[in-house]
């Protein structure tokens, strides 16, 4: 259920906030990779969690992009 809550929280964010979250997740992934390579981090499952968070954010961005596109197409066909 934690994934569903996280997804609901992400859906509430604006496009700009979602972009910030994506940037932050990429930075976190970079830091984790660096820590794993220098053996400062022992939790090898953490990068997978961050990659999945990135995938969720990108999926939401794509959903919003498609909704905007289809709304524009629908508006254009109504006016024609």
N, CA, C and O atoms as a GROMACS GRO file, in nm:
protein
  320
    1UNK      N    1   0.080  -0.120   0.000
    1UNK     CA    2   0.000   0.000   0.000
    1UNK      C    3   0.085   0.127   0.000
    1UNK      O    4   0.036   0.234  -0.037
    2UNK      N    5   0.208   0.116   0.040
    2UNK     CA    6   0.294   0.234   0.044
    2UNK      C    7   0.314   0.291  -0.096
    2UNK      O    8   0.325   0.412  -0.112
    3UNK      N    9   0.320   0.204  -0.197
    3UNK     CA   10   0.338   0.249  -0.334
    3UNK      C   11   0.217   0.330  -0.380
    3UNK      O   12   0.232   0.431  -0.448
    4UNK      N   13   0.099   0.286  -0.343
    4UNK     CA   14  -0.023   0.356  -0.382
    4UNK      C   15  -0.027   0.493  -0.318
    4UNK      O   16  -0.066   0.591  -0.382
    5UNK      N   17   0.011   0.501  -0.192
    5UNK     CA   18   0.015   0.631  -0.123
    5UNK      C   19   0.116   0.722  -0.188
    5UNK      O   20   0.091   0.841  -0.206
    6UNK      N   21   0.232   0.666  -0.223
    6UNK     CA   22   0.335   0.747  -0.287
    6UNK      C   23   0.285   0.798  -0.423
    6UNK      O   24   0.310   0.913  -0.459
    7UNK      N   25   0.217   0.713  -0.497
    7UNK     CA   26   0.164   0.752  -0.627
    7UNK      C   27   0.058   0.860  -0.612
    7UNK      O   28   0.054   0.955  -0.690
    8UNK      N   29  -0.028   0.846  -0.512
    8UNK     CA   30  -0.130   0.948  -0.488
    8UNK      C   31  -0.066   1.082  -0.452
    8UNK      O   32  -0.113   1.187  -0.495
    9UNK      N   33   0.040   1.077  -0.373
    9UNK     CA   34   0.110   1.201  -0.337
    9UNK      C   35   0.174   1.264  -0.460
    9UNK      O   36   0.172   1.387  -0.474
   10UNK      N   37   0.230   1.183  -0.548
   10UNK     CA   38   0.292   1.235  -0.669
   10UNK      C   39   0.188   1.296  -0.763
   10UNK      O   40   0.214   1.396  -0.828
   11UNK      N   41   0.070   1.234  -0.768
   11UNK     CA   42  -0.036   1.285  -0.856
   11UNK      C   43  -0.084   1.424  -0.812
   11UNK      O   44  -0.132   1.502  -0.894
   12UNK      N   45  -0.072   1.455  -0.684
   12UNK     CA   46  -0.117   1.584  -0.632
   12UNK      C   47  -0.022   1.698  -0.668
   12UNK      O   48  -0.059   1.815  -0.659
   13UNK      N   49   0.101   1.665  -0.708
   13UNK     CA   50   0.201   1.767  -0.736
   13UNK      C   51   0.175   1.833  -0.872
   13UNK      O   52   0.118   1.772  -0.962
   14UNK      N   53   0.216   1.957  -0.883
   14UNK     CA   54   0.205   2.027  -1.011
   14UNK      C   55   0.316   1.977  -1.104
   14UNK      O   56   0.403   1.901  -1.062
   15UNK      N   57   0.311   2.021  -1.229
   15UNK     CA   58   0.412   1.978  -1.326
   15UNK      C   59   0.552   2.023  -1.284
   15UNK      O   60   0.648   1.949  -1.299
   16UNK      N   61   0.562   2.145  -1.233
   16UNK     CA   62   0.692   2.198  -1.191
   16UNK      C   63   0.746   2.121  -1.070
   16UNK      O   64   0.865   2.088  -1.064
   17UNK      N   65   0.658   2.092  -0.976
   17UNK     CA   66   0.700   2.017  -0.857
   17UNK      C   67   0.740   1.875  -0.894
   17UNK      O   68   0.832   1.818  -0.836
   18UNK      N   69   0.670   1.818  -0.992
   18UNK     CA   70   0.703   1.684  -1.038
   18UNK      C   71   0.840   1.682  -1.104
   18UNK      O   72   0.917   1.588  -1.086
   19UNK      N   73   0.870   1.786  -1.180
   19UNK     CA   74   1.002   1.796  -1.244
   19UNK      C   75   1.112   1.810  -1.138
   19UNK      O   76   1.220   1.753  -1.153
   20UNK      N   77   1.083   1.885  -1.031
   20UNK     CA   78   1.180   1.898  -0.922
   20UNK      C   79   1.203   1.764  -0.853
   20UNK      O   80   1.316   1.728  -0.821
   21UNK      N   81   1.096   1.690  -0.831
   21UNK     CA   82   1.107   1.557  -0.769
   21UNK      C   83   1.190   1.464  -0.857
   21UNK      O   84   1.270   1.386  -0.806
   22UNK      N   85   1.170   1.472  -0.988
   22UNK     CA   86   1.246   1.388  -1.080
   22UNK      C   87   1.394   1.423  -1.074
   22UNK      O   88   1.479   1.335  -1.069
   23UNK      N   89   1.424   1.550  -1.074
   23UNK     CA   90   1.563   1.595  -1.066
   23UNK      C   91   1.626   1.549  -0.934
   23UNK      O   92   1.741   1.503  -0.932
   24UNK      N   93   1.551   1.562  -0.827
   24UNK     CA   94   1.601   1.518  -0.696
   24UNK      C   95   1.625   1.367  -0.692
   24UNK      O   96   1.723   1.321  -0.634
   25UNK      N   97   1.536   1.291  -0.755
   25UNK     CA   98   1.552   1.146  -0.757
   25UNK      C   99   1.676   1.106  -0.838
   25UNK      O  100   1.748   1.014  -0.799
   26UNK      N  101   1.700   1.176  -0.949
   26UNK     CA  102   1.821   1.147  -1.027
   26UNK      C  103   1.947   1.178  -0.947
   26UNK      O  104   2.045   1.105  -0.952
   27UNK      N  105   1.943   1.288  -0.872
   27UNK     CA  106   2.058   1.323  -0.787
   27UNK      C  107   2.079   1.218  -0.678
   27UNK      O  108   2.192   1.180  -0.648
   28UNK      N  109   1.969   1.172  -0.620
   28UNK     CA  110   1.977   1.070  -0.516
   28UNK      C  111   2.034   0.940  -0.574
   28UNK      O  112   2.115   0.874  -0.509
   29UNK      N  113   1.992   0.904  -0.694
   29UNK     CA  114   2.044   0.784  -0.758
   29UNK      C  115   2.194   0.796  -0.783
   29UNK      O  116   2.269   0.701  -0.762
   30UNK      N  117   2.237   0.913  -0.829
   30UNK     CA  118   2.379   0.936  -0.852
   30UNK      C  119   2.458   0.920  -0.722
   30UNK      O  120   2.562   0.855  -0.719
   31UNK      N  121   2.407   0.981  -0.615
   31UNK     CA  122   2.473   0.974  -0.485
   31UNK      C  123   2.481   0.830  -0.436
   31UNK      O  124   2.584   0.786  -0.384
   32UNK      N  125   2.372   0.756  -0.451
   32UNK     CA  126   2.372   0.616  -0.408
   32UNK      C  127   2.471   0.532  -0.486
   32UNK      O  128   2.541   0.448  -0.429
   33UNK      N  129   2.478   0.555  -0.617
   33UNK     CA  130   2.575   0.480  -0.698
   33UNK      C  131   2.717   0.511  -0.653
   33UNK      O  132   2.802   0.422  -0.643
   34UNK      N  133   2.742   0.637  -0.625
   34UNK     CA  134   2.874   0.677  -0.580
   34UNK      C  135   2.907   0.612  -0.445
   34UNK      O  136   3.017   0.562  -0.424
   35UNK      N  137   2.811   0.614  -0.355
   35UNK     CA  138   2.831   0.555  -0.223
   35UNK      C  139   2.853   0.404  -0.232
   35UNK      O  140   2.935   0.348  -0.160
   36UNK      N  141   2.780   0.339  -0.320
   36UNK     CA  142   2.798   0.195  -0.337
   36UNK      C  143   2.935   0.162  -0.395
   36UNK      O  144   2.999   0.065  -0.355
   37UNK      N  145   2.979   0.244  -0.489
   37UNK     CA  146   3.108   0.215  -0.551
   37UNK      C  147   3.225   0.242  -0.455
   37UNK      O  148   3.331   0.179  -0.466
   38UNK      N  149   3.205   0.335  -0.362
   38UNK     CA  150   3.311   0.363  -0.264
   38UNK      C  151   3.288   0.287  -0.133
   38UNK      O  152   3.358   0.310  -0.034
   39UNK      N  153   3.192   0.198  -0.134
   39UNK     CA  154   3.160   0.113  -0.020
   39UNK      C  155   3.119   0.190   0.106
   39UNK      O  156   3.145   0.147   0.218
   40UNK      N  157   3.056   0.303   0.085
   40UNK     CA  158   3.002   0.379   0.198
   40UNK      C  159   2.859   0.336   0.227
   40UNK      O  160   2.806   0.361   0.336
   41UNK      N  161   2.796   0.272   0.130
   41UNK     CA  162   2.657   0.231   0.143
   41UNK      C  163   2.652   0.078   0.133
   41UNK      O  164   2.714   0.020   0.044
   42UNK      N  165   2.579   0.015   0.223
   42UNK     CA  166   2.566  -0.130   0.220
   42UNK      C  167   2.431  -0.176   0.166
   42UNK      O  168   2.416  -0.293   0.129
   43UNK      N  169   2.335  -0.086   0.162
   43UNK     CA  170   2.201  -0.122   0.118
   43UNK      C  171   2.195  -0.121  -0.034
   43UNK      O  172   2.179  -0.015  -0.096
   44UNK      N  173   2.208  -0.238  -0.095
   44UNK     CA  174   2.210  -0.246  -0.241
   44UNK      C  175   2.070  -0.238  -0.302
   44UNK      O  176   2.057  -0.225  -0.423
   45UNK      N  177   1.966  -0.246  -0.221
   45UNK     CA  178   1.830  -0.239  -0.271
   45UNK      C  179   1.783  -0.095  -0.291
   45UNK      O  180   1.684  -0.071  -0.360
   46UNK      N  181   1.852  -0.001  -0.231
   46UNK     CA  182   1.809   0.138  -0.237
   46UNK      C  183   1.809   0.196  -0.379
   46UNK      O  184   1.714   0.265  -0.415
   47UNK      N  185   1.911   0.171  -0.462
   47UNK     CA  186   1.905   0.225  -0.599
   47UNK      C  187   1.785   0.174  -0.678
   47UNK      O  188   1.729   0.247  -0.760
   48UNK      N  189   1.745   0.051  -0.654
   48UNK     CA  190   1.628  -0.004  -0.723
   48UNK      C  191   1.503   0.074  -0.685
   48UNK      O  192   1.419   0.103  -0.770
   49UNK      N  193   1.489   0.108  -0.558
   49UNK     CA  194   1.375   0.186  -0.512
   49UNK      C  195   1.372   0.323  -0.578
   49UNK      O  196   1.266   0.372  -0.619
   50UNK      N  197   1.490   0.384  -0.589
   50UNK     CA  198   1.498   0.517  -0.650
   50UNK      C  199   1.468   0.509  -0.799
   50UNK      O  200   1.400   0.596  -0.854
   51UNK      N  201   1.517   0.405  -0.866
   51UNK     CA  202   1.488   0.389  -1.009
   51UNK      C  203   1.339   0.371  -1.032
   51UNK      O  204   1.284   0.423  -1.129
   52UNK      N  205   1.274   0.298  -0.944
   52UNK     CA  206   1.129   0.280  -0.958
   52UNK      C  207   1.054   0.412  -0.933
   52UNK      O  208   0.954   0.440  -0.998
   53UNK      N  209   1.104   0.492  -0.840
   53UNK     CA  210   1.044   0.622  -0.816
   53UNK      C  211   1.058   0.711  -0.940
   53UNK      O  212   0.966   0.783  -0.978
   54UNK      N  213   1.175   0.705  -1.002
   54UNK     CA  214   1.197   0.780  -1.126
   54UNK      C  215   1.099   0.733  -1.233
   54UNK      O  216   1.041   0.815  -1.304
   55UNK      N  217   1.081   0.603  -1.245
   55UNK     CA  218   0.988   0.549  -1.344
   55UNK      C  219   0.845   0.595  -1.317
   55UNK      O  220   0.772   0.627  -1.410
   56UNK      N  221   0.805   0.598  -1.191
   56UNK     CA  222   0.670   0.644  -1.156
   56UNK      C  223   0.651   0.790  -1.196
   56UNK      O  224   0.548   0.828  -1.252
   57UNK      N  225   0.750   0.872  -1.165
   57UNK     CA  226   0.740   1.014  -1.196
   57UNK      C  227   0.734   1.035  -1.347
   57UNK      O  228   0.653   1.114  -1.396
   58UNK      N  229   0.819   0.966  -1.421
   58UNK     CA  230   0.819   0.981  -1.567
   58UNK      C  231   0.689   0.931  -1.628
   58UNK      O  232   0.642   0.987  -1.727
   59UNK      N  233   0.631   0.826  -1.571
   59UNK     CA  234   0.503   0.775  -1.619
   59UNK      C  235   0.394   0.878  -1.598
   59UNK      O  236   0.311   0.901  -1.686
   60UNK      N  237   0.393   0.942  -1.481
   60UNK     CA  238   0.294   1.046  -1.454
   60UNK      C  239   0.311   1.163  -1.551
   60UNK      O  240   0.213   1.218  -1.600
   61UNK      N  241   0.434   1.202  -1.577
   61UNK     CA  242   0.458   1.311  -1.671
   61UNK      C  243   0.407   1.274  -1.810
   61UNK      O  244   0.346   1.358  -1.876
   62UNK      N  245   0.429   1.152  -1.853
   62UNK     CA  246   0.381   1.108  -1.983
   62UNK      C  247   0.229   1.102  -1.988
   62UNK      O  248   0.169   1.138  -2.089
   63UNK      N  249   0.165   1.058  -1.881
   63UNK     CA  250   0.019   1.057  -1.874
   63UNK      C  251  -0.036   1.197  -1.892
   63UNK      O  252  -0.131   1.219  -1.967
   64UNK      N  253   0.023   1.292  -1.822
   64UNK     CA  254  -0.022   1.431  -1.832
   64UNK      C  255   0.000   1.486  -1.972
   64UNK      O  256  -0.082   1.562  -2.023
   65UNK      N  257   0.111   1.449  -2.033
   65UNK     CA  258   0.140   1.494  -2.169
   65UNK      C  259   0.036   1.440  -2.267
   65UNK      O  260  -0.011   1.513  -2.354
   66UNK      N  261   0.000   1.313  -2.252
   66UNK     CA  262  -0.099   1.253  -2.341
   66UNK      C  263  -0.237   1.312  -2.319
   66UNK      O  264  -0.311   1.332  -2.416
   67UNK      N  265  -0.273   1.338  -2.195
   67UNK     CA  266  -0.403   1.399  -2.166
   67UNK      C  267  -0.412   1.536  -2.232
   67UNK      O  268  -0.514   1.569  -2.293
   68UNK      N  269  -0.307   1.615  -2.221
   68UNK     CA  270  -0.306   1.748  -2.281
   68UNK      C  271  -0.317   1.737  -2.434
   68UNK      O  272  -0.388   1.815  -2.496
   69UNK      N  273  -0.247   1.641  -2.492
   69UNK     CA  274  -0.252   1.623  -2.637
   69UNK      C  275  -0.392   1.585  -2.683
   69UNK      O  276  -0.445   1.644  -2.777
   70UNK      N  277  -0.452   1.487  -2.616
   70UNK     CA  278  -0.586   1.442  -2.656
   70UNK      C  279  -0.692   1.549  -2.633
   70UNK      O  280  -0.789   1.557  -2.708
   71UNK      N  281  -0.675   1.630  -2.532
   71UNK     CA  282  -0.768   1.740  -2.511
   71UNK      C  283  -0.754   1.843  -2.622
   71UNK      O  284  -0.854   1.898  -2.668
   72UNK      N  285  -0.632   1.869  -2.666
   72UNK     CA  286  -0.610   1.963  -2.776
   72UNK      C  287  -0.668   1.910  -2.907
   72UNK      O  288  -0.727   1.985  -2.984
   73UNK      N  289  -0.653   1.781  -2.930
   73UNK     CA  290  -0.708   1.720  -3.051
   73UNK      C  291  -0.860   1.725  -3.047
   73UNK      O  292  -0.925   1.755  -3.147
   74UNK      N  293  -0.918   1.695  -2.931
   74UNK     CA  294  -1.063   1.697  -2.917
   74UNK      C  295  -1.117   1.838  -2.937
   74UNK      O  296  -1.221   1.857  -3.000
   75UNK      N  297  -1.047   1.938  -2.884
   75UNK     CA  298  -1.091   2.076  -2.901
   75UNK      C  299  -1.080   2.119  -3.047
   75UNK      O  300  -1.165   2.193  -3.096
   76UNK      N  301  -0.978   2.073  -3.117
   76UNK     CA  302  -0.960   2.109  -3.257
   76UNK      C  303  -1.066   2.043  -3.346
   76UNK      O  304  -1.112   2.104  -3.442
   77UNK      N  305  -1.104   1.921  -3.314
   77UNK     CA  306  -1.204   1.852  -3.394
   77UNK      C  307  -1.345   1.907  -3.368
   77UNK      O  308  -1.430   1.903  -3.458
   78UNK      N  309  -1.370   1.958  -3.249
   78UNK     CA  310  -1.500   2.017  -3.219
   78UNK      C  311  -1.518   2.149  -3.294
   78UNK      O  312  -1.627   2.182  -3.339
   79UNK      N  313  -1.410   2.221  -3.306
   79UNK     CA  314  -1.416   2.352  -3.373
   79UNK      C  315  -1.420   2.342  -3.524
   79UNK      O  316  -1.455   2.439  -3.591
   80UNK      N  317  -1.385   2.226  -3.579
   80UNK     CA  318  -1.380   2.213  -3.726
   80UNK      C  319  -1.513   2.179  -3.786
   80UNK      O  320  -1.524   2.165  -3.907
   0.00000   0.00000   0.00000
